[in-house]
Amino acid sequence: MASPLFVQLPTKFEELLDEAINGRSCPGEGALPIAELLQVVPDVPISFEVRSRALRDGFTDATERAKHLWKFASVLA
């Protein structure tokens, strides 16, 4: 995982919007320490919204995309 200090952050509104909509990683792949956060959250249902152009392009079938995402989310459970 790349250090957050070396990540190129968007600065224009359009770039920020595109990043927010299309630039998300699978749970546990990004800079946000999901596993550590989940350790301090009470045992309640949690959902992840993963909108990603790369995932939509790589897994055009929504069921296959969900199966791929489940591989990441299930290790966090």
PDB file of N, CA, C and O in Angstrom, chain B, residues numbered from 101:
ATOM      1  N   MET B 101       0.851  -1.173   0.000  1.00  0.00           N
ATOM      2  CA  MET B 101       0.000   0.000   0.000  1.00  0.00           C
ATOM      3  C   MET B 101       0.902   1.243   0.000  1.00  0.00           C
ATOM      4  O   MET B 101       1.871   1.324   0.754  1.00  0.00           O
ATOM      5  N   ALA B 102       0.570   2.173  -0.834  1.00  0.00           N
ATOM      6  CA  ALA B 102       1.331   3.421  -0.931  1.00  0.00           C
ATOM      7  C   ALA B 102       1.102   4.268   0.314  1.00  0.00           C
ATOM      8  O   ALA B 102       0.010   4.274   0.882  1.00  0.00           O
ATOM      9  N   SER B 103       2.118   4.964   0.720  1.00  0.00           N
ATOM     10  CA  SER B 103       1.992   5.865   1.854  1.00  0.00           C
ATOM     11  C   SER B 103       1.077   7.025   1.483  1.00  0.00           C
ATOM     12  O   SER B 103       1.217   7.595   0.401  1.00  0.00           O
ATOM     13  N   PRO B 104       0.135   7.386   2.367  1.00  0.00           N
ATOM     14  CA  PRO B 104      -0.762   8.514   2.067  1.00  0.00           C
ATOM     15  C   PRO B 104      -0.005   9.817   1.813  1.00  0.00           C
ATOM     16  O   PRO B 104      -0.548  10.732   1.193  1.00  0.00           O
ATOM     17  N   LEU B 105       1.235   9.913   2.280  1.00  0.00           N
ATOM     18  CA  LEU B 105       2.015  11.130   2.070  1.00  0.00           C
ATOM     19  C   LEU B 105       2.382  11.337   0.607  1.00  0.00           C
ATOM     20  O   LEU B 105       2.658  12.463   0.193  1.00  0.00           O
ATOM     21  N   PHE B 106       2.389  10.259  -0.182  1.00  0.00           N
ATOM     22  CA  PHE B 106       2.823  10.336  -1.568  1.00  0.00           C
ATOM     23  C   PHE B 106       1.675  10.199  -2.564  1.00  0.00           C
ATOM     24  O   PHE B 106       1.910  10.046  -3.762  1.00  0.00           O
ATOM     25  N   VAL B 107       0.455  10.252  -2.085  1.00  0.00           N
ATOM     26  CA  VAL B 107      -0.710  10.137  -2.950  1.00  0.00           C
ATOM     27  C   VAL B 107      -1.005  11.489  -3.576  1.00  0.00           C
ATOM     28  O   VAL B 107      -1.031  12.509  -2.888  1.00  0.00           O
ATOM     29  N   GLN B 108      -1.228  11.492  -4.886  1.00  0.00           N
ATOM     30  CA  GLN B 108      -1.605  12.726  -5.573  1.00  0.00           C
ATOM     31  C   GLN B 108      -3.089  12.985  -5.327  1.00  0.00           C
ATOM     32  O   GLN B 108      -3.942  12.238  -5.806  1.00  0.00           O
ATOM     33  N   LEU B 109      -3.388  14.023  -4.594  1.00  0.00           N
ATOM     34  CA  LEU B 109      -4.769  14.335  -4.263  1.00  0.00           C
ATOM     35  C   LEU B 109      -5.365  15.291  -5.286  1.00  0.00           C
ATOM     36  O   LEU B 109      -4.699  16.226  -5.730  1.00  0.00           O
ATOM     37  N   PRO B 110      -6.620  15.057  -5.659  1.00  0.00           N
ATOM     38  CA  PRO B 110      -7.274  15.988  -6.579  1.00  0.00           C
ATOM     39  C   PRO B 110      -7.486  17.344  -5.912  1.00  0.00           C
ATOM     40  O   PRO B 110      -7.676  17.428  -4.699  1.00  0.00           O
ATOM     41  N   THR B 111      -7.451  18.392  -6.712  1.00  0.00           N
ATOM     42  CA  THR B 111      -7.627  19.737  -6.168  1.00  0.00           C
ATOM     43  C   THR B 111      -8.806  20.479  -6.782  1.00  0.00           C
ATOM     44  O   THR B 111      -9.359  21.375  -6.143  1.00  0.00           O
ATOM     45  N   LYS B 112      -9.201  20.138  -7.983  1.00  0.00           N
ATOM     46  CA  LYS B 112     -10.342  20.801  -8.635  1.00  0.00           C
ATOM     47  C   LYS B 112     -11.625  20.061  -8.270  1.00  0.00           C
ATOM     48  O   LYS B 112     -11.613  18.853  -8.031  1.00  0.00           O
ATOM     49  N   PHE B 113     -12.729  20.802  -8.232  1.00  0.00           N
ATOM     50  CA  PHE B 113     -14.012  20.217  -7.841  1.00  0.00           C
ATOM     51  C   PHE B 113     -14.361  19.008  -8.701  1.00  0.00           C
ATOM     52  O   PHE B 113     -14.793  17.984  -8.173  1.00  0.00           O
ATOM     53  N   GLU B 114     -14.184  19.108 -10.001  1.00  0.00           N
ATOM     54  CA  GLU B 114     -14.523  17.998 -10.894  1.00  0.00           C
ATOM     55  C   GLU B 114     -13.683  16.771 -10.588  1.00  0.00           C
ATOM     56  O   GLU B 114     -14.174  15.644 -10.642  1.00  0.00           O
ATOM     57  N   GLU B 115     -12.401  16.994 -10.263  1.00  0.00           N
ATOM     58  CA  GLU B 115     -11.521  15.877  -9.912  1.00  0.00           C
ATOM     59  C   GLU B 115     -11.932  15.257  -8.576  1.00  0.00           C
ATOM     60  O   GLU B 115     -11.919  14.037  -8.418  1.00  0.00           O
ATOM     61  N   LEU B 116     -12.296  16.107  -7.620  1.00  0.00           N
ATOM     62  CA  LEU B 116     -12.751  15.607  -6.321  1.00  0.00           C
ATOM     63  C   LEU B 116     -14.027  14.791  -6.467  1.00  0.00           C
ATOM     64  O   LEU B 116     -14.165  13.728  -5.861  1.00  0.00           O
ATOM     65  N   LEU B 117     -14.951  15.287  -7.265  1.00  0.00           N
ATOM     66  CA  LEU B 117     -16.204  14.583  -7.494  1.00  0.00           C
ATOM     67  C   LEU B 117     -15.959  13.241  -8.171  1.00  0.00           C
ATOM     68  O   LEU B 117     -16.539  12.230  -7.775  1.00  0.00           O
ATOM     69  N   ASP B 118     -15.102  13.227  -9.188  1.00  0.00           N
ATOM     70  CA  ASP B 118     -14.782  11.976  -9.876  1.00  0.00           C
ATOM     71  C   ASP B 118     -14.126  10.980  -8.918  1.00  0.00           C
ATOM     72  O   ASP B 118     -14.442   9.791  -8.945  1.00  0.00           O
ATOM     73  N   GLU B 119     -13.224  11.460  -8.081  1.00  0.00           N
ATOM     74  CA  GLU B 119     -12.560  10.586  -7.100  1.00  0.00           C
ATOM     75  C   GLU B 119     -13.578  10.020  -6.118  1.00  0.00           C
ATOM     76  O   GLU B 119     -13.529   8.836  -5.783  1.00  0.00           O
ATOM     77  N   ALA B 120     -14.493  10.855  -5.658  1.00  0.00           N
ATOM     78  CA  ALA B 120     -15.505  10.408  -4.700  1.00  0.00           C
ATOM     79  C   ALA B 120     -16.444   9.372  -5.304  1.00  0.00           C
ATOM     80  O   ALA B 120     -16.886   8.454  -4.613  1.00  0.00           O
ATOM     81  N   ILE B 121     -16.747   9.514  -6.576  1.00  0.00           N
ATOM     82  CA  ILE B 121     -17.684   8.600  -7.232  1.00  0.00           C
ATOM     83  C   ILE B 121     -16.990   7.373  -7.804  1.00  0.00           C
ATOM     84  O   ILE B 121     -17.503   6.260  -7.686  1.00  0.00           O
ATOM     85  N   ASN B 122     -15.840   7.561  -8.415  1.00  0.00           N
ATOM     86  CA  ASN B 122     -15.237   6.474  -9.194  1.00  0.00           C
ATOM     87  C   ASN B 122     -13.912   5.944  -8.667  1.00  0.00           C
ATOM     88  O   ASN B 122     -13.412   4.940  -9.175  1.00  0.00           O
ATOM     89  N   GLY B 123     -13.334   6.587  -7.668  1.00  0.00           N
ATOM     90  CA  GLY B 123     -11.987   6.221  -7.279  1.00  0.00           C
ATOM     91  C   GLY B 123     -11.866   5.393  -6.020  1.00  0.00           C
ATOM     92  O   GLY B 123     -10.787   5.331  -5.431  1.00  0.00           O
ATOM     93  N   ARG B 124     -12.917   4.769  -5.597  1.00  0.00           N
ATOM     94  CA  ARG B 124     -12.859   4.020  -4.343  1.00  0.00           C
ATOM     95  C   ARG B 124     -12.190   2.667  -4.538  1.00  0.00           C
ATOM     96  O   ARG B 124     -12.255   2.058  -5.606  1.00  0.00           O
ATOM     97  N   SER B 125     -11.550   2.224  -3.471  1.00  0.00           N
ATOM     98  CA  SER B 125     -10.885   0.925  -3.474  1.00  0.00           C
ATOM     99  C   SER B 125     -11.777  -0.111  -2.794  1.00  0.00           C
ATOM    100  O   SER B 125     -12.769   0.232  -2.152  1.00  0.00           O
ATOM    101  N   CYS B 126     -11.413  -1.364  -2.943  1.00  0.00           N
ATOM    102  CA  CYS B 126     -12.100  -2.417  -2.208  1.00  0.00           C
ATOM    103  C   CYS B 126     -11.806  -2.231  -0.723  1.00  0.00           C
ATOM    104  O   CYS B 126     -10.752  -1.703  -0.368  1.00  0.00           O
ATOM    105  N   PRO B 127     -12.722  -2.656   0.150  1.00  0.00           N
ATOM    106  CA  PRO B 127     -12.498  -2.506   1.583  1.00  0.00           C
ATOM    107  C   PRO B 127     -11.152  -3.109   2.002  1.00  0.00           C
ATOM    108  O   PRO B 127     -10.854  -4.265   1.700  1.00  0.00           O
ATOM    109  N   GLY B 128     -10.352  -2.305   2.699  1.00  0.00           N
ATOM    110  CA  GLY B 128      -9.055  -2.762   3.157  1.00  0.00           C
ATOM    111  C   GLY B 128      -7.902  -2.456   2.220  1.00  0.00           C
ATOM    112  O   GLY B 128      -6.746  -2.618   2.611  1.00  0.00           O
ATOM    113  N   GLU B 129      -8.175  -2.018   0.993  1.00  0.00           N
ATOM    114  CA  GLU B 129      -7.123  -1.712   0.026  1.00  0.00           C
ATOM    115  C   GLU B 129      -6.667  -0.262   0.059  1.00  0.00           C
ATOM    116  O   GLU B 129      -5.539   0.041  -0.328  1.00  0.00           O
ATOM    117  N   GLY B 130      -7.514   0.622   0.509  1.00  0.00           N
ATOM    118  CA  GLY B 130      -7.198   2.043   0.454  1.00  0.00           C
ATOM    119  C   GLY B 130      -6.402   2.517   1.659  1.00  0.00           C
ATOM    120  O   GLY B 130      -5.917   1.715   2.457  1.00  0.00           O
ATOM    121  N   ALA B 131      -6.277   3.815   1.775  1.00  0.00           N
ATOM    122  CA  ALA B 131      -5.494   4.423   2.854  1.00  0.00           C
ATOM    123  C   ALA B 131      -6.242   4.427   4.187  1.00  0.00           C
ATOM    124  O   ALA B 131      -5.609   4.511   5.239  1.00  0.00           O
ATOM    125  N   LEU B 132      -7.566   4.340   4.166  1.00  0.00           N
ATOM    126  CA  LEU B 132      -8.353   4.342   5.399  1.00  0.00           C
ATOM    127  C   LEU B 132      -8.159   3.008   6.123  1.00  0.00           C
ATOM    128  O   LEU B 132      -8.363   1.953   5.521  1.00  0.00           O
ATOM    129  N   PRO B 133      -7.773   3.031   7.391  1.00  0.00           N
ATOM    130  CA  PRO B 133      -7.505   1.784   8.126  1.00  0.00           C
ATOM    131  C   PRO B 133      -8.800   1.096   8.583  1.00  0.00           C
ATOM    132  O   PRO B 133      -9.144   1.111   9.764  1.00  0.00           O
ATOM    133  N   ILE B 134      -9.498   0.500   7.625  1.00  0.00           N
ATOM    134  CA  ILE B 134     -10.811  -0.110   7.898  1.00  0.00           C
ATOM    135  C   ILE B 134     -10.732  -1.166   8.993  1.00  0.00           C
ATOM    136  O   ILE B 134     -11.546  -1.150   9.916  1.00  0.00           O
ATOM    137  N   ALA B 135      -9.775  -2.079   8.913  1.00  0.00           N
ATOM    138  CA  ALA B 135      -9.680  -3.159   9.908  1.00  0.00           C
ATOM    139  C   ALA B 135      -9.528  -2.590  11.313  1.00  0.00           C
ATOM    140  O   ALA B 135     -10.172  -3.067  12.247  1.00  0.00           O
ATOM    141  N   GLU B 136      -8.691  -1.587  11.469  1.00  0.00           N
ATOM    142  CA  GLU B 136      -8.478  -0.978  12.778  1.00  0.00           C
ATOM    143  C   GLU B 136      -9.728  -0.248  13.258  1.00  0.00           C
ATOM    144  O   GLU B 136     -10.066  -0.303  14.440  1.00  0.00           O
ATOM    145  N   LEU B 137     -10.409   0.430  12.348  1.00  0.00           N
ATOM    146  CA  LEU B 137     -11.651   1.121  12.719  1.00  0.00           C
ATOM    147  C   LEU B 137     -12.722   0.140  13.168  1.00  0.00           C
ATOM    148  O   LEU B 137     -13.449   0.403  14.127  1.00  0.00           O
ATOM    149  N   LEU B 138     -12.820  -0.985  12.481  1.00  0.00           N
ATOM    150  CA  LEU B 138     -13.837  -1.978  12.828  1.00  0.00           C
ATOM    151  C   LEU B 138     -13.584  -2.592  14.200  1.00  0.00           C
ATOM    152  O   LEU B 138     -14.519  -3.065  14.845  1.00  0.00           O
ATOM    153  N   GLN B 139     -12.342  -2.592  14.651  1.00  0.00           N
ATOM    154  CA  GLN B 139     -12.027  -3.149  15.974  1.00  0.00           C
ATOM    155  C   GLN B 139     -12.613  -2.305  17.098  1.00  0.00           C
ATOM    156  O   GLN B 139     -12.847  -2.816  18.194  1.00  0.00           O
ATOM    157  N   VAL B 140     -12.852  -1.029  16.848  1.00  0.00           N
ATOM    158  CA  VAL B 140     -13.373  -0.156  17.903  1.00  0.00           C
ATOM    159  C   VAL B 140     -14.854   0.182  17.727  1.00  0.00           C
ATOM    160  O   VAL B 140     -15.433   0.896  18.545  1.00  0.00           O
ATOM    161  N   VAL B 141     -15.459  -0.331  16.663  1.00  0.00           N
ATOM    162  CA  VAL B 141     -16.883  -0.102  16.419  1.00  0.00           C
ATOM    163  C   VAL B 141     -17.674  -1.221  17.104  1.00  0.00           C
ATOM    164  O   VAL B 141     -17.278  -2.385  17.038  1.00  0.00           O
ATOM    165  N   PRO B 142     -18.775  -0.884  17.754  1.00  0.00           N
ATOM    166  CA  PRO B 142     -19.602  -1.938  18.363  1.00  0.00           C
ATOM    167  C   PRO B 142     -20.040  -2.957  17.311  1.00  0.00           C
ATOM    168  O   PRO B 142     -20.011  -2.687  16.110  1.00  0.00           O
ATOM    169  N   ASP B 143     -20.439  -4.115  17.782  1.00  0.00           N
ATOM    170  CA  ASP B 143     -20.873  -5.192  16.892  1.00  0.00           C
ATOM    171  C   ASP B 143     -22.260  -4.862  16.330  1.00  0.00           C
ATOM    172  O   ASP B 143     -23.283  -5.312  16.846  1.00  0.00           O
ATOM    173  N   VAL B 144     -22.261  -4.070  15.268  1.00  0.00           N
ATOM    174  CA  VAL B 144     -23.487  -3.657  14.596  1.00  0.00           C
ATOM    175  C   VAL B 144     -23.321  -3.885  13.090  1.00  0.00           C
ATOM    176  O   VAL B 144     -22.193  -3.940  12.601  1.00  0.00           O
ATOM    177  N   PRO B 145     -24.406  -4.016  12.363  1.00  0.00           N
ATOM    178  CA  PRO B 145     -24.287  -4.164  10.908  1.00  0.00           C
ATOM    179  C   PRO B 145     -23.635  -2.922  10.289  1.00  0.00           C
ATOM    180  O   PRO B 145     -23.961  -1.793  10.653  1.00  0.00           O
ATOM    181  N   ILE B 146     -22.727  -3.142   9.367  1.00  0.00           N
ATOM    182  CA  ILE B 146     -22.027  -2.064   8.680  1.00  0.00           C
ATOM    183  C   ILE B 146     -22.062  -2.366   7.189  1.00  0.00           C
ATOM    184  O   ILE B 146     -21.959  -3.520   6.774  1.00  0.00           O
ATOM    185  N   SER B 147     -22.209  -1.320   6.397  1.00  0.00           N
ATOM    186  CA  SER B 147     -22.163  -1.511   4.945  1.00  0.00           C
ATOM    187  C   SER B 147     -21.076  -0.620   4.361  1.00  0.00           C
ATOM    188  O   SER B 147     -20.727   0.415   4.930  1.00  0.00           O
ATOM    189  N   PHE B 148     -20.553  -1.036   3.224  1.00  0.00           N
ATOM    190  CA  PHE B 148     -19.549  -0.267   2.498  1.00  0.00           C
ATOM    191  C   PHE B 148     -20.108   0.079   1.132  1.00  0.00           C
ATOM    192  O   PHE B 148     -20.647  -0.783   0.437  1.00  0.00           O
ATOM    193  N   GLU B 149     -19.982   1.329   0.750  1.00  0.00           N
ATOM    194  CA  GLU B 149     -20.351   1.735  -0.599  1.00  0.00           C
ATOM    195  C   GLU B 149     -19.053   1.828  -1.392  1.00  0.00           C
ATOM    196  O   GLU B 149     -18.175   2.634  -1.085  1.00  0.00           O
ATOM    197  N   VAL B 150     -18.952   0.997  -2.406  1.00  0.00           N
ATOM    198  CA  VAL B 150     -17.739   0.990  -3.222  1.00  0.00           C
ATOM    199  C   VAL B 150     -18.148   1.285  -4.660  1.00  0.00           C
ATOM    200  O   VAL B 150     -18.515   0.392  -5.424  1.00  0.00           O
ATOM    201  N   ARG B 151     -18.072   2.556  -4.999  1.00  0.00           N
ATOM    202  CA  ARG B 151     -18.332   2.959  -6.381  1.00  0.00           C
ATOM    203  C   ARG B 151     -16.982   3.128  -7.033  1.00  0.00           C
ATOM    204  O   ARG B 151     -16.175   3.953  -6.603  1.00  0.00           O
ATOM    205  N   SER B 152     -16.738   2.364  -8.050  1.00  0.00           N
ATOM    206  CA  SER B 152     -15.422   2.385  -8.662  1.00  0.00           C
ATOM    207  C   SER B 152     -15.538   2.122 -10.157  1.00  0.00           C
ATOM    208  O   SER B 152     -16.078   1.101 -10.583  1.00  0.00           O
ATOM    209  N   ARG B 153     -15.031   3.047 -10.934  1.00  0.00           N
ATOM    210  CA  ARG B 153     -15.034   2.865 -12.383  1.00  0.00           C
ATOM    211  C   ARG B 153     -14.234   1.614 -12.759  1.00  0.00           C
ATOM    212  O   ARG B 153     -14.639   0.853 -13.638  1.00  0.00           O
ATOM    213  N   ALA B 154     -13.106   1.411 -12.094  1.00  0.00           N
ATOM    214  CA  ALA B 154     -12.272   0.245 -12.400  1.00  0.00           C
ATOM    215  C   ALA B 154     -13.023  -1.055 -12.130  1.00  0.00           C
ATOM    216  O   ALA B 154     -12.916  -2.003 -12.908  1.00  0.00           O
ATOM    217  N   LEU B 155     -13.774  -1.108 -11.048  1.00  0.00           N
ATOM    218  CA  LEU B 155     -14.552  -2.317 -10.761  1.00  0.00           C
ATOM    219  C   LEU B 155     -15.700  -2.485 -11.750  1.00  0.00           C
ATOM    220  O   LEU B 155     -15.978  -3.599 -12.195  1.00  0.00           O
ATOM    221  N   ARG B 156     -16.363  -1.395 -12.094  1.00  0.00           N
ATOM    222  CA  ARG B 156     -17.459  -1.498 -13.073  1.00  0.00           C
ATOM    223  C   ARG B 156     -16.933  -1.950 -14.424  1.00  0.00           C
ATOM    224  O   ARG B 156     -17.564  -2.760 -15.103  1.00  0.00           O
ATOM    225  N   ASP B 157     -15.766  -1.422 -14.816  1.00  0.00           N
ATOM    226  CA  ASP B 157     -15.185  -1.821 -16.101  1.00  0.00           C
ATOM    227  C   ASP B 157     -14.646  -3.246 -16.052  1.00  0.00           C
ATOM    228  O   ASP B 157     -14.758  -3.988 -17.028  1.00  0.00           O
ATOM    229  N   GLY B 158     -14.063  -3.630 -14.920  1.00  0.00           N
ATOM    230  CA  GLY B 158     -13.471  -4.961 -14.799  1.00  0.00           C
ATOM    231  C   GLY B 158     -14.473  -6.066 -14.553  1.00  0.00           C
ATOM    232  O   GLY B 158     -14.228  -7.221 -14.899  1.00  0.00           O
ATOM    233  N   PHE B 159     -15.597  -5.718 -13.960  1.00  0.00           N
ATOM    234  CA  PHE B 159     -16.647  -6.691 -13.649  1.00  0.00           C
ATOM    235  C   PHE B 159     -17.973  -6.097 -14.117  1.00  0.00           C
ATOM    236  O   PHE B 159     -18.720  -5.526 -13.322  1.00  0.00           O
ATOM    237  N   THR B 160     -18.259  -6.236 -15.405  1.00  0.00           N
ATOM    238  CA  THR B 160     -19.479  -5.633 -15.940  1.00  0.00           C
ATOM    239  C   THR B 160     -20.732  -6.306 -15.394  1.00  0.00           C
ATOM    240  O   THR B 160     -21.793  -5.684 -15.338  1.00  0.00           O
ATOM    241  N   ASP B 161     -20.622  -7.561 -14.994  1.00  0.00           N
ATOM    242  CA  ASP B 161     -21.751  -8.259 -14.379  1.00  0.00           C
ATOM    243  C   ASP B 161     -21.784  -7.896 -12.891  1.00  0.00           C
ATOM    244  O   ASP B 161     -20.812  -8.121 -12.169  1.00  0.00           O
ATOM    245  N   ALA B 162     -22.897  -7.338 -12.445  1.00  0.00           N
ATOM    246  CA  ALA B 162     -22.999  -6.859 -11.061  1.00  0.00           C
ATOM    247  C   ALA B 162     -22.818  -7.978 -10.046  1.00  0.00           C
ATOM    248  O   ALA B 162     -22.263  -7.751  -8.971  1.00  0.00           O
ATOM    249  N   THR B 163     -23.276  -9.181 -10.371  1.00  0.00           N
ATOM    250  CA  THR B 163     -23.122 -10.306  -9.448  1.00  0.00           C
ATOM    251  C   THR B 163     -21.653 -10.678  -9.292  1.00  0.00           C
ATOM    252  O   THR B 163     -21.196 -10.936  -8.179  1.00  0.00           O
ATOM    253  N   GLU B 164     -20.916 -10.707 -10.382  1.00  0.00           N
ATOM    254  CA  GLU B 164     -19.480 -11.008 -10.319  1.00  0.00           C
ATOM    255  C   GLU B 164     -18.727  -9.911  -9.561  1.00  0.00           C
ATOM    256  O   GLU B 164     -17.792 -10.195  -8.812  1.00  0.00           O
ATOM    257  N   ARG B 165     -19.138  -8.673  -9.760  1.00  0.00           N
ATOM    258  CA  ARG B 165     -18.519  -7.546  -9.040  1.00  0.00           C
ATOM    259  C   ARG B 165     -18.781  -7.695  -7.542  1.00  0.00           C
ATOM    260  O   ARG B 165     -17.881  -7.473  -6.732  1.00  0.00           O
ATOM    261  N   ALA B 166     -20.001  -8.069  -7.169  1.00  0.00           N
ATOM    262  CA  ALA B 166     -20.338  -8.257  -5.757  1.00  0.00           C
ATOM    263  C   ALA B 166     -19.533  -9.409  -5.157  1.00  0.00           C
ATOM    264  O   ALA B 166     -19.075  -9.317  -4.018  1.00  0.00           O
ATOM    265  N   LYS B 167     -19.359 -10.482  -5.908  1.00  0.00           N
ATOM    266  CA  LYS B 167     -18.554 -11.611  -5.418  1.00  0.00           C
ATOM    267  C   LYS B 167     -17.113 -11.181  -5.185  1.00  0.00           C
ATOM    268  O   LYS B 167     -16.497 -11.574  -4.195  1.00  0.00           O
ATOM    269  N   HIS B 168     -16.576 -10.379  -6.089  1.00  0.00           N
ATOM    270  CA  HIS B 168     -15.210  -9.882  -5.942  1.00  0.00           C
ATOM    271  C   HIS B 168     -15.090  -9.013  -4.684  1.00  0.00           C
ATOM    272  O   HIS B 168     -14.146  -9.167  -3.909  1.00  0.00           O
ATOM    273  N   LEU B 169     -16.038  -8.111  -4.487  1.00  0.00           N
ATOM    274  CA  LEU B 169     -16.021  -7.251  -3.309  1.00  0.00           C
ATOM    275  C   LEU B 169     -16.194  -8.048  -2.023  1.00  0.00           C
ATOM    276  O   LEU B 169     -15.613  -7.706  -0.993  1.00  0.00           O
ATOM    277  N   TRP B 170     -16.992  -9.105  -2.082  1.00  0.00           N
ATOM    278  CA  TRP B 170     -17.214  -9.928  -0.890  1.00  0.00           C
ATOM    279  C   TRP B 170     -15.902 -10.549  -0.400  1.00  0.00           C
ATOM    280  O   TRP B 170     -15.710 -10.708   0.806  1.00  0.00           O
ATOM    281  N   LYS B 171     -15.009 -10.898  -1.312  1.00  0.00           N
ATOM    282  CA  LYS B 171     -13.703 -11.450  -0.917  1.00  0.00           C
ATOM    283  C   LYS B 171     -12.976 -10.497   0.011  1.00  0.00           C
ATOM    284  O   LYS B 171     -12.326 -10.938   0.959  1.00  0.00           O
ATOM    285  N   PHE B 172     -13.071  -9.210  -0.241  1.00  0.00           N
ATOM    286  CA  PHE B 172     -12.401  -8.210   0.580  1.00  0.00           C
ATOM    287  C   PHE B 172     -13.162  -7.953   1.876  1.00  0.00           C
ATOM    288  O   PHE B 172     -12.570  -7.884   2.954  1.00  0.00           O
ATOM    289  N   ALA B 173     -14.471  -7.813   1.758  1.00  0.00           N
ATOM    290  CA  ALA B 173     -15.283  -7.495   2.944  1.00  0.00           C
ATOM    291  C   ALA B 173     -15.327  -8.653   3.929  1.00  0.00           C
ATOM    292  O   ALA B 173     -15.355  -8.428   5.139  1.00  0.00           O
ATOM    293  N   SER B 174     -15.334  -9.875   3.440  1.00  0.00           N
ATOM    294  CA  SER B 174     -15.470 -11.031   4.342  1.00  0.00           C
ATOM    295  C   SER B 174     -14.260 -11.206   5.243  1.00  0.00           C
ATOM    296  O   SER B 174     -14.403 -11.726   6.350  1.00  0.00           O
ATOM    297  N   VAL B 175     -13.081 -10.795   4.815  1.00  0.00           N
ATOM    298  CA  VAL B 175     -11.906 -10.932   5.689  1.00  0.00           C
ATOM    299  C   VAL B 175     -11.919  -9.882   6.797  1.00  0.00           C
ATOM    300  O   VAL B 175     -11.184 -10.012   7.776  1.00  0.00           O
ATOM    301  N   LEU B 176     -12.734  -8.858   6.658  1.00  0.00           N
ATOM    302  CA  LEU B 176     -12.841  -7.815   7.675  1.00  0.00           C
ATOM    303  C   LEU B 176     -13.869  -8.166   8.744  1.00  0.00           C
ATOM    304  O   LEU B 176     -13.902  -7.556   9.812  1.00  0.00           O
ATOM    305  N   ALA B 177     -14.702  -9.149   8.447  1.00  0.00           N
ATOM    306  CA  ALA B 177     -15.788  -9.526   9.382  1.00  0.00           C
ATOM    307  C   ALA B 177     -15.247 -10.186  10.628  1.00  0.00           C
ATOM    308  O   ALA B 177     -16.018 -10.562  11.511  1.00  0.00           O
TER     309      ALA B 177
END
